[in-house]
Amino acid sequence: MHFHIITLFPKAFDSYLGESILKRAREDKKIRFSFYNPRDYTRDKFRRIDRPPYAGGPGMVIQAEPVIFAIDAAIKRSKKNPKIVFLSPSGKQVTNKYADGIVRKVKDLIIICGRYEGIDARVKKVFKTEEVSVGPFVLTGGELAAEILIDVVARRLPGVLGNLNSLEERRTAAKDVYTRPESFKHKGKTYRVPKVLLSGHRALIEEWKKSKR
């Protein structure tokens, strides 16, 4: 899958996409990333892309045209029928089921990251976009939300996790997990692994996991 990210701050992605599973998946060419900064598509010689909102109000609004030109560039680099996602706290909630649908149907995913007071709404009229949200809250910018969406989708792609059974919802996964040592003391109190996990009784262990889901 090829992720195309429309963002004013592409370097914000360096750390997260350069570590651990996503880094390995990128190196193995399971996933690809391209970044499009609207500032590179502005006609303003100072590369300014924000203006005060009509009708007043706090903050600045990102102009439509630089974002539109950036999306056009992403579409040109896509193979066919890219899906365009507009990140918004008022959008459809991202879920595992939603991510599965993207994995099944999409090869090129264009993600639009907002900033400041938002992006001129006419962008959504130029393109067929889908508004999605990673949660019922407002973030300073869409970059963090984009990283969450990328992670949710990428880990479902074959070969990214190495074993698809690593997906928690495809097995009985408990919210509490334990490893060695079997017990330890801290400030005079002993902390132990639940006995059922040491029993070797698979049926009882599965029941315990279900109770902790």
Secondary structure as GFF3:
##gff-version 3
##sequence-region A 1 213
A	DSSP	beta_strand	2	6	.	.	.	ID=ss1
A	DSSP	three_ten_helix	10	13	.	.	.	ID=ss2
A	DSSP	alpha_helix	14	17	.	.	.	ID=ss3
A	DSSP	alpha_helix	20	27	.	.	.	ID=ss4
A	DSSP	beta_strand	32	36	.	.	.	ID=ss5
A	DSSP	three_ten_helix	38	41	.	.	.	ID=ss6
A	DSSP	beta_strand	50	51	.	.	.	ID=ss7
A	DSSP	beta_strand	61	62	.	.	.	ID=ss8
A	DSSP	alpha_helix	64	77	.	.	.	ID=ss9
A	DSSP	beta_strand	83	93	.	.	.	ID=ss10
A	DSSP	alpha_helix	96	105	.	.	.	ID=ss11
A	DSSP	beta_strand	108	112	.	.	.	ID=ss12
A	DSSP	alpha_helix	123	126	.	.	.	ID=ss13
A	DSSP	beta_strand	129	133	.	.	.	ID=ss14
A	DSSP	alpha_helix	142	154	.	.	.	ID=ss15
A	DSSP	three_ten_helix	164	166	.	.	.	ID=ss16
A	DSSP	three_ten_helix	168	170	.	.	.	ID=ss17
A	DSSP	beta_strand	183	186	.	.	.	ID=ss18
A	DSSP	beta_strand	189	192	.	.	.	ID=ss19
A	DSSP	alpha_helix	195	198	.	.	.	ID=ss20
A	DSSP	alpha_helix	202	211	.	.	.	ID=ss21
###
